[in-house]
Amino acid sequence: MRAIEEGRGLEKLLKLAKARVEEETIRIRDLEMARKNVAASIDALDSKIATEQRVAAADARIMMDLKNFLGGAAEKRLTLLSTLDGLAEEISSGEKDLASAFTEMKKLEHLVDLAHDTKKRQSAKFELEQLDEAASRMNAARR
């Protein structure tokens, strides 16, 4: 009975480990998507800066506005780069967490398999004992 209870407990732990792997996978996927979006925002900002510089080069009156725009754009770019760095760190951390969760899940899968094998062996042993006992009774009854 104890092996059965332990097997059930291991199966519950395995379910939790699988859920953790799934959560970490989703988290990393979401962070990767956010990183792509931030990188796209940086590219769009760089493109906008280049466009504004071309327009300002053609008209000296716009040059003052360009200075203000470039100041704000530089701040925004720094913020986006900082966000990109933060996302890269979170992704790295998430990948480590995922590796840990995956390792734990594999260990639990192995333990569950061992528990099932133990249960099968115990069941087979019990059946053999029952057959031996029945055979002994039959032999005793024939004498």
Stockholm file with secondary structure:
# STOCKHOLM 1.0

chainA/1-143         MRAIEEGRGLEKLLKLAKARVEEETIRIRDLEMARKNVAASIDALDSKIATEQRVAAADARIMMDLKNFLGGAAEKRLTLLSTLDGLAEEISSGEKDLASAFTEMKKLEHLVDLAHDTKKRQSAKFELEQLDEAASRMNAARR
#=GR chainA/1-143 SS CHHHHHHHHHHHHHHHHHHHHHHHHHHHHHHHHHHHHHHHHHHHHHHHHHHHHHHHHHCGGGHHHHHHHHHHHHHHHHHHHHHHHHHHHHHHHHHHHHHHHHHHHHHHHHHHHHHHHHHHHHHHHHHHHHHHHHHHHHHHHHC
#=GC SS_cons         CHHHHHHHHHHHHHHHHHHHHHHHHHHHHHHHHHHHHHHHHHHHHHHHHHHHHHHHHHCGGGHHHHHHHHHHHHHHHHHHHHHHHHHHHHHHHHHHHHHHHHHHHHHHHHHHHHHHHHHHHHHHHHHHHHHHHHHHHHHHHHC
//
